[in-house]
Amino acid sequence: MTFILRMPEARGRRAWRKRFLLWGFQTVVMAIVVVCSAIIVGESIRYELSVTPKPSATGRALVPARTLARVRWAEVKPRLVTRLRQPNPLELGAVWTTRRGRVCGLVHGWGSFGGLTGMTRFYTRGDEPVFKRDGDGNDGGSGFENEWWGCNLDRYAMIHEGSDETGYCATRQGRDRCYDVKIQMWGG
């Protein structure tokens, strides 16, 4: 049988200095951990607030928001028609304005981009419609995606109620030809 005897604590200046340095080191490490944790929590809260959809106009703000939406749509629609050069009237999905007056939405591109495009997302820069295909190709479309993300989170006043789906199946013509895929589970 073995006994382990505890060594008595060292006394004197050296021991006191060693304990003080150890305590100081532990305090600094804990402070760094607390500061880093606070930064992570703060950034998480900031991110969550930035990706939370903003509420639509209601109450007293609804009338001015709809007026702004009608005015902005009257300025943007002719440019959208000119830009797409379609033989048919515009077929729209959901179209809305943001708090800053930017018009965003989906429009049937028909053959404007080559081939049967289907519902295509757009937003406006000033009064000019911008499509993903307008990018210079250097950013891989990420600039468009970032702007579109901001549009999608700020649906202030609806101009046209419609689908948020993109592609051919979201169009009037596509709804007749596409079908919904239903997944069947075994035993159900």
N, C-alpha and C positions, 0 to 999 in steps of 0.2 A: 504494500500500500504506500502510495506516495502522497506527500503533503506539499502543497505549494504555499509558500509563505509570501505574504504581500510585503513588498518593499516599502519602507517608510518614505513619505513624501520628502523630496529634497527641500532644503531650506536655503535661504540666502539670496543674494542678488541675482545670480545666474538663473536660478529656478523661477524667481519672480519675473524676470525678463522673458523667459521662455513661455511662461503661462500668459503673459501680457501679449506677446507676439502671436501666439496661437489664438487667443481670444480675438485679437484685432483681425487676423486673417479670416476667421470664421464669420465675423461681423461683416467684413467687406464682401465675402462670397454671398452671404444671405442678402445683403443690400442689392447686389447685382441680380440675383435671382428674383427678388421682389420687383425691381425696376423692369426687368425683361418681361416678367409676367404682366405687369401693368401695361406695358407697350403692346403686348400681344392681345390682351383683352380690349384695349382702346382701339386698335386697328380692326379687330373683329367686329366691334360695335359700329365703327365707321363704315366698314364694308357692308354690313347688313343694312344699315340705313341707306346706303347709296343704291342698293339693288332692290329695295322695297318699292313696289309700285306706288305712285302718288295717286291720291284720290281724284276722281273726276269732279267737274264743276257741279255744285248743287246749290239750292237755295237762291240767294241774291246774286251769286256769281254766275248762275246758269245763263241768264239772258245776255249779259255782255260776252260771255264765252261763246255762245252760239252765234252772236252777231260777228265776233271776230272770226269764227270758223267760216261763216258764209262769205265774208269779205276775202279772206285768204283763199278760199276755194275758187272764188270768182277770178282771182289773179292767177292761180296756179293751173286750173283746168285747161284753159286754152293752150298753155305751154306744154302741158302733158299730151294733149291731142296732137299738137304740132310735132312734138318729139317722137311719138309713137307712130305717126303716119299710118293709121289704120283705116281700112275701108268701112268698118263697122263702128257703131257708137262704142264708147268706152264701157267695158264690163268691169265693175269695181268690186273688190272685197271690202273689208273694213277700212275706212279712211277717217282720220281724226286730226285735230290740231293739238300741239303741246302748249304749255303755258307761255312759251316764248313766241308762239305764232307759227311754228314750223308745221307744215302739213306732212303727214306720214300715212302710209297705207299700202294696199295691194291693188294692182291693176293687171288685167289680162294683157299680156304682151303680144298676143297673136304671133305674127311673123316679124315683128319689129327687130328682134335680136337674132333672126335666122332660125328657121324651124318653128314648130308650134311650141311656144314657150310656156304658156299657162300663166297662172297668177304669179306675179313678180313683185317683190317688195320695193318700195321707193320712199324717199324722203326729199324734202326741198332744201336747197341752199339758196337763200334769198327767195326768188320766185321760180328758180329752175329745178326741175325734177332730177334727182340723182338715183341711178340704178347701180347695182353691184357690178354690172358689166362695164360701167364707165370708168372703173379704177384703172390705174396705170400698170397694174400687175406687179409692182414692186413690193407692195405690202400684203399680197395674197388675199386681198379683200378684207383685211382686218380693220382698216379705217372705216369701211362701209358698215361692217358688223358692229363696231363700237358706237357709231352714230345711230344705227338702227336700234341697238339695245337701249340707248337713251330715249329714243322715240317711243319704243314699246312700253317703257316704264312710266311715261307721262302722257296718258290718254286723257287730255283735259276736256275736250268737247268733240263728240262724234259728228262727223259730216255725213258718213254713209255707213249704216249697219251692214255688216257682211262677215264673211268667213276670214279667219286668220291663216288658213291653210294656203300653202304655196303649191305650185305645180299644176299640171293639166287637170287632174281629177277635181280640183276646186272650182273649175270653170263650169258654166252652164252646159257646154258641150261635153265636158269630161264627166259630169255627174250622170249623164245618160249611158256612158260607156264603161265607167269604172264601177266597181262593186266593193263593198266592205268585206274584209276578210274576217271571218269569225273563227276564233280559236276554240276548238272543242277539246275538252279534257276527257280522259278515260273515265268512264263511270259517271259522266255528268251531262 
